[in-house]
Amino acid sequence: MLEIDRLSVRYGPVTALREASLRIGSGEIVALLGANGAGKSSLLRAVSRLVPTAGGSVRFLGADLAPRAAHELPGLGLSHCPEGRRVFPGLTVDENLDLGAGPQAGAQARRRAREKAYALFPELAGRRNQPGGTLSGGEQQMLALGRALAAEPRLLLLDEPSLGLAPLLIDRIFDAVRAVNRETGLSILLVEQNANEALLHADRGCVLELGRIVREGPAAELLRDPRVREAYLG
């Protein structure tokens, strides 16, 4: 489904990603692990065309993404839920979800997207006319995830969904992610600082160090790996 081949990203003289390669198959959840500054978010942003690449290629469903602009990707089946939630604070919950469905979506598609989001996160249903910026942090993360799913993607790039959340809310978010994966076959590339939580819900994991992928394998195997445990699992 997603093929990343020797992808590099630079910010001026700083190399954030160094010839990183990975594959994601249909229905897989792949966790991308690494310390702060390892290049995890840069990889997601390069895949979603938010930053220019300095080398390598990204193919989604067999098509090269290099000629595509970021705003075209949801229409191709690829959604990005960024770090920090980034809901539209002055728009209502309903309006945020409508934007996620995309400009091509008709009234029926927008309504379906809202219904799915409210089924996944019932808390949002009672706040549908409330501005997104007035929601709690956990509710904003639910809204950001619901908005990313509104376009009914085949692949979700999910960046730090547990950031700043209480443990019970973290469980809610990951339970929802796994439920959507099981029910729809959605593939997910997950960046998550909470490595233990990420590997518990992932099928495979990859470890980034200084912009390079240095280790990958089944999630259960990485959970048992003493080097991974010492570096990322505590």
N, C-alpha and C positions, 0 to 999 in steps of 0.2 A: 504493500500500500504506500508506504513512505520509504524512500531510499535517499539517504544522505551520504554523499561520497566525497571524502577529503575536503570538507567544508572549512574555510578559514574566514575569520572576521578580524578586521583591524580598526582601531580608533586612533587615527593619527599614527604615531610611532609605536603604539601599544597593540600587541597581538592578543586578542581575547580568545580566539578559537584557532586551533592549529590542526588542520587536516583531519577533522573529526568525521568518522563514518559510522553509521548505524542504520538498521532496518527495523521497520515496524510492520507486522503482518496484520491482516484483517482480524479485528476483535481482540487484539493484544493491548494490555496495559504495560508500558515500559517506563520504569522509574529512572530518572537521570539524577545521579547523586554527585555531590562534590561540595567542597568548602565555598564560602563566600569568595567571589572573584574567580572561580574556576572556569566560568564561561557558560554556565547553564542557561541563564536567561538570554545571553547573546545567541546561543544556538536556536532557541525558540524564535527570537526576533528575526534571525536570518531566514529561518524556514518560512515565516509569515511575511517576509519582504519588508519588514520595518527598518532594517539596517542593510546597507550594501555588503556584499560578500567580496572577499579578496582572493577567492579561488574555490574550486570544487563545484559541486552541483547538488540540486535538490529536485527529486522527481516524486510526484504525487499521482497515484493511479496511472503511472506510466508516462505522465506528461512533465516536461521540464518547467519548473516554476520561474525560471529566470526572466522570461518576457512578461510575467504577470505583475500587476500592481497589488498592493496589500488589500485594497478594497474589493478586488475581484475574487479573492480566495474563498470567502464564505459561499459564494455562488458555485464554487467548484466542489464544496463539501469539506472545507477545512476551516475550523474556528479556533480562535486564540483567546483564552481567558487570562489576562495579564496579571502580573504581580501587583498587589495594592488595590485590587477590585476595580477602581476607576469607573464607577457608575456615573451616569450623568446626574449631578446633584439636583439640578433644577427641574428635571423631568420626573414625572410620576413613575411608579413601579410599572404600570401598564405601558407607559410610553417607552421606558427603557427596554422592555421585552419586545415591543413592536419594532424598535430599531434593530434589535438582534435578529429578527426575522428577515430583515433586508428590504431594500426598496422594491424588489421584484415580487414580494409577497402580497397576495390579496388579502381581503378582510378575513376570509375563512382560514388562511394559513396563519395569520397573526393571532386569531382567536385560538387556534389549536396550540400555538406556541405558548400562549398565556395559560391555557388550561393545563398543559404538561408541566409548566413551571410551578403552578399552584398545587398540583398533585404531588410533585416532588418535595416542595417546601410549603406546606399549608400556612405557615406564619405569614407568608407574603400576600396571601389572598385577602386578608383583612386590612392590608396596607396598600392595596392596588392603586388608590388615588393619592397616596402620600408621596411627596418628593423623595427621590432616592437618597439625597444627602441627609435626610433626617432619620434614616434607618440606623440601627445599631451596626457595629462592625460585622457581627455574624450574619445579620440580615442582608447587609450589603454584599457579603461574599456569596450568599445564596442567590441574590439578584444577579450578580456578575456571572455566576455559573449558569443560571437560567437563561440569561441573555445570550451567552455563548452557545447554548444548546438550541436556541430558538430557530436557528437556520437549519436544524436537523442535519448536523454535519456527520461525515463518516470518520473524520479524525479530529480530535480535540487536543490542542496544545494547552496544558493546564499548568500555570506558573504559581507556585507557592500558595496553594489554597488554604493552608492552615495558619498562615502568618498572622500573628496577633490574636488568635482565637483561643478561647477556653477549651479544655479537653473535651467536654461534652459536645461542643459545637464542631470540633474537629472530627469527632466520630460521626456526627450528622452529615458533614460534607463528604467524608470518604464513603460512608454507606450509600449516599445518593450517587456518587460517581460509580461505585461498583454496581449498583442497581441498574443504572442506565447502560453500562457496559454489558451486563448479562441480558437485559431485555432487548437491546437494539443491535448488539454487536459493534458498538462504537469503539474505535481504536483510540487510545489515549497515550500521549507522551507527557509524562508527569515530572515536573521539577518540584522538589519538595525538600526543605531543610530538615524536616523530621524524617530521617532516613528509615528508621524502624517502621514508622507508620506507612511510608511509601512502599517498602518492600513487602509488608504484610498484605497489601492490596494489589501488588503488581504481579505480572507473570514473569517478567524479566527485569534486570537492572543493568545500568551502565554507570561506570564511575569516571568522572571528569577530573583531571588534575592539570592545572595550568594550561587549560585549553585543549588538552589531549584526552581521548578516551583510553584509559589504561587497564580497564577491567570490565568484563561483561559476562552475564550468565543468568541462569534461572534465579528468580528472586529468593527462593528457599535456600539455594546454594550460597548466595551472597550473605544471607542472614547468618549462616554458620561460619563464614570465612573469618578467621581471626584478625586478618589485616583490615578488613572492612569494618568489623566490629570495633576494633580499637580506634580507627580513624573517624567513624561516622555514627556508631551506635552506642557508644559510651559503655 
